[in-house]
Structure formats: C-alpha cells, structure tokens
Amino acid sequence: EKSEDLVEDTKKERDEFITNNKKNLPPGWQFKDKYIDSHRAMHFNVFISPDGHVYRTLVKVLNMMVNMQYSKADIEMMKSNLLDEEWAIDENLPTGWLYKPMDNRVFFFTDKFET
C-alpha cells in the first residue's frame, strides 16, 4: 500500500483522533476525525481496523477487505458507507458497481472495490 493511504499506527497519533460514530462499521472497526489545526477547522477522517491499521479512505479499506478475504457481511456493511460519500448505484452498470460524479468527471468503482 502507498504510504499516503496507510497512516503509521503510533500511540501518540491514535491519541490525537476524535471518535466519530457516524459510520456503519463491522465489529472492531473505528471511524475517527484527525484535526490538523488547533482551531479544529481542518480535519480528515480515518478508518482504524481491528488490528490497528489506519486508512485514510473507505476505498482503500474496502479494497484491503476484499484482498484479505473478509466476510461478505462485513464488506457489505462497510460498503454501505459509500452512499454517504455520494457514490451511487445505477441499474445500467454491472452488478456491484458504483459511480460518483466529481469535478466534471465520473468515477467508477468495481465490485472488487477498484477505481
């Protein structure tokens, strides 16, 4: 995985995360906000796996879950969060595919969670 997709897991860094319970997550997973300024105006979100790995994007989490052969139920639960991130289903796409219009382009997401 690319270093920008996987944040190093250190106790100091984990302590700087604020728990965010807005996501539908499988057991053991966490979703947190990481503030990057003292006024808490700028932040990014991270997903923390049960084994402590920290991911910056849901796309990377889902791709890893497929590659590591997580259960279909856990993958589907995590996938449900994509609709919150403006990914959409279209009956004209292959089964399991999603799309997202962004910046005058359209991105597609395969059933194997590849863009």
CORQUIHU-V878173 format. One line per field, one symbol per residue. psi: psi as a letter, one per 20 degrees, with the letter a starting at -180 (. if undefined). burial: + if it has 24 or more other ideal C-beta (glycine too) atoms within 12 Angstrom, else -. Layout:
# CORQUIHU-V878173
psi: ???
burial: ???
This chain:
# CORQUIHU-V878173
psi: qqhihoppnqggghhiqppokiqoqrpiqqpqpoqjqiikhprrqqpprhjiqppiqhghgggggghjlrqhggghghhhihhhkjqqqpiiqqpiqrroppljrpqqorijlq.
burial: ------+---------+-----+-++--++++++----------+++++---++++++++++++++---+---++--++-++--+-+---------++++-------++---+--
